[in-house]
């Protein structure tokens, strides 16, 4: 996942970078640096676990919605 894909995924899930930082306990500055090129011409990648984390987050939100619709406050 590159930075553009990461940003687009956050938008799809209606999560800001700040909220993602708080959810994952990763400094906001670290998240902001993903996808930037350092002075040695190496690009700082988006962490490899982020894509699966966001996929599971989406599934959990859908599950919560379905649970609420079916059970109410169970």
C-alpha positions in Angstrom: 0.0 0.0 0.0 1.4 3.4 -1.0 0.6 6.7 0.6 -2.1 7.6 -1.9 -3.8 4.3 -1.4 -3.6 4.8 2.3 -5.1 8.2 2.2 -7.9 7.0 -0.2 -8.7 4.1 2.1 -8.9 6.4 5.1 -11.4 8.6 3.2 -13.5 5.5 2.3 -13.7 4.6 5.9 -14.3 8.2 7.1 -11.1 8.2 9.3 -8.7 11.1 9.5 -5.0 10.6 9.9 -5.3 12.0 13.4 -8.0 9.5 14.3 -5.9 6.7 12.8 -2.9 7.8 14.8 -5.0 7.7 18.0 -6.6 4.3 17.2 -3.2 2.7 16.5 -1.1 4.7 19.1 1.3 5.7 16.4 2.7 9.3 16.4 0.9 11.5 13.9 4.3 12.6 12.6 5.2 9.0 11.7 2.0 8.6 9.7 2.5 11.9 8.0 6.0 10.8 6.9 4.8 7.6 5.2 5.4 8.0 1.5 7.9 10.8 1.8 11.4 10.6 0.3 14.3 11.1 2.7 17.6 12.8 1.9 19.1 9.5 0.8 16.3 9.1 -1.8 14.6 6.3 0.0 10.8 6.5 0.4 9.4 5.7 3.8 6.8 3.0 3.2 3.4 2.7 4.7 3.8 0.0 7.4 3.0 -3.4 6.0 0.3 -4.2 8.6 -1.8 -1.1 7.8 -3.8 -2.5 4.9 -5.0 -5.6 6.8 -5.7 -3.4 9.9 -8.0 -1.2 7.8 -9.7 -4.2 6.2 -10.5 -5.6 9.6 -11.6 -2.2 10.8 -14.1 -2.1 7.9 -15.4 -5.6 8.7 -15.8 -4.7 12.4 -17.8 -1.6 11.5 -20.1 -3.6 9.2 -20.5 -6.2 11.9 -21.4 -3.5 14.5 -24.0 -2.0 12.2 -25.6 -5.4 11.4 -25.6 -6.3 15.1 -27.3 -3.0 16.0 -29.9 -3.5 13.3 -30.7 -7.1 14.2 -30.4 -7.0 18.0 -30.8 -3.4 18.9 -28.8 -2.9 22.1 -27.9 -6.6 22.7 
